[in-house]
Amino acid sequence: MQTQSMHFKERAGQRLADARLQKNLKKLSEKFVTARAAAIGELADFEGTRSAAVERRNRALVRLDLWLETFERNARARGAQVLYAQSAEDAARLIVDIAQKHGVRKATKSKSMVSEEIQLNAAFVAAGVQPVETDLGEYILQINDNEAPSHIIAPVIHKDKEEISALFAKTHATGLKTEITELTREAREVLRGHFLSAETGSVALVTNEGNEGMCTIMPPKVHVVLTGIEKVLPTLEDLATLMRLLPRSATGQPISNYFSILSGPRRPGDSDGPEFMYYVLVDAGRTGLLGSEFQEMLRCIRCGACMNHCPVYQKIGGHAYGWVYPGPMGSVLTPSYVGLENALDLPHAATLCGQCSVVCPVKIPLPDLLRKLREKQWERNLRPWYERVAVGVWSFAAMRPGLYALGSRIAARMLNWMGGPAGRIRSLPLGAGWTATRDFPAPSGRTFRDLYRERRAGRTGR
């Protein structure tokens, strides 16, 4: 997926003007926000579980090199091969090499955001391998000209059933269907043939559709597990702790519908499993966060709760963010992985209301990390000159209380005059970003100091 984060403002404006998208995005609150609140309420000690998850994820990240070595040793002992990819390009090349080594012509894939990072489908197509997405949402996007997902757990939430019905009718040469159950049945019938002819797969162990099981136990000849290096956990107890939080935070379910633990290729006596199993562990910018002020971002378990509750994401959807990861988590990850200079708007694509941090199951301080990215932009002179001049002028005045008081008094009175009898400013110099779409409420003409002085005088009079 090509990075288009530099076009955030333009893309966001287009999404805000899309009435159909605005209607579809209301499903976020209806399906995820409300459901999460109910599921969290059923957990006896949610905050205690969150704290335990933070401690366990931090423990893994502090000694990530040790746990990667331990994982590699244990995986090899079970007959799997472990490969490391420093970059996204390396990861795609390694997986294509595996496919070519084993004569693979079709790759059936479970949903994987890392495969979006490394543009795996494009690499497969270039090598003559047919990729088939088996997650329902990802499959819909694939047959719609390989459209990018707009959400990490609900990739097709930006579309309604009428759009999907028309797409299925066109692609599958069938009649239009009106019921969601009919559409899902049609998708299963189409995908079943791919499962039965599967040769390799990229696995997601936690799903709600069972496609990960179909990818891995039919059985395929070659099974490839693709993941970021930060996902390694020391113990099964760590995994159990996170699994108490992941489905509740993601979809509002107490447990996921399907959960699999796969440990290497098929051994003598096993009834299923692949002949060959590979783990491709991807860095692609992750080690750059280790030991930095952004290391906490590596705790992310990809639940999507931050974007479900984000007022910005709820209005513009995921495509406006221009890369694999949208919402607050994407506004931190994208600049960290592709370069801050390639995602200048994303650290500002948030109100900093703090809702994302409140709902994050592993307590990632997303607003603080976004502020740190803004600071880095400032330090590297990546903000526009006029913005820097404006802040410089404000800073100069703010350090001189008398001058600041005079300036704020003049500004308050001027804005009050501009508002007229209606108290609304329709066009504000240097504030076109606001007044281009809505009126600016004019202040009363009195500064905070004026109001505070009046209140104190009133209390003294009593």
Buried (B, 14 or more C-beta within 10 A) or exposed (E): BEBBBBEBBEBBBBBBEBEEBBEBBEEBEEBBBEBBEEBBEEBEEBEEBBEBBBEBBBBBBEEBEEBBEEBBEEBEEEBBBBBBBEEBEBBBBBBBEBBEEBEBEBBBBBBBBBBBBBBBBBBBEEBEBBBBBBBBBBBBBBBBEEBBBBBBBBBBBBBBEEBBBEBBBEBEEBEEBEEEEBBBEBBBEBBEEBBEEBBBBBBBBBBBBBBBBBBBBBBBBBBBBBBBBBBBBBEEEBBEBBBBBBBBBBBBBEEBEBBBEBEBBBEEEEEEBBEBBBBBBBBBBBBEBBEEEBBBBBBBBBBBBBBBBBEBBBBBBBBBBBBBBBBBBBBBBBBBBBEBEBBBBBBBBBEBEEBBBEBBBBBBBBBBBBBBBBEBBEEEEBBEEEEEEEEEEEEEBEEEEEEBBEBBBEEBBEBBEBBEEEEBBEEBEEEEEEBEEEBBEBBEBBBEEBEEEEEEEEEEEE
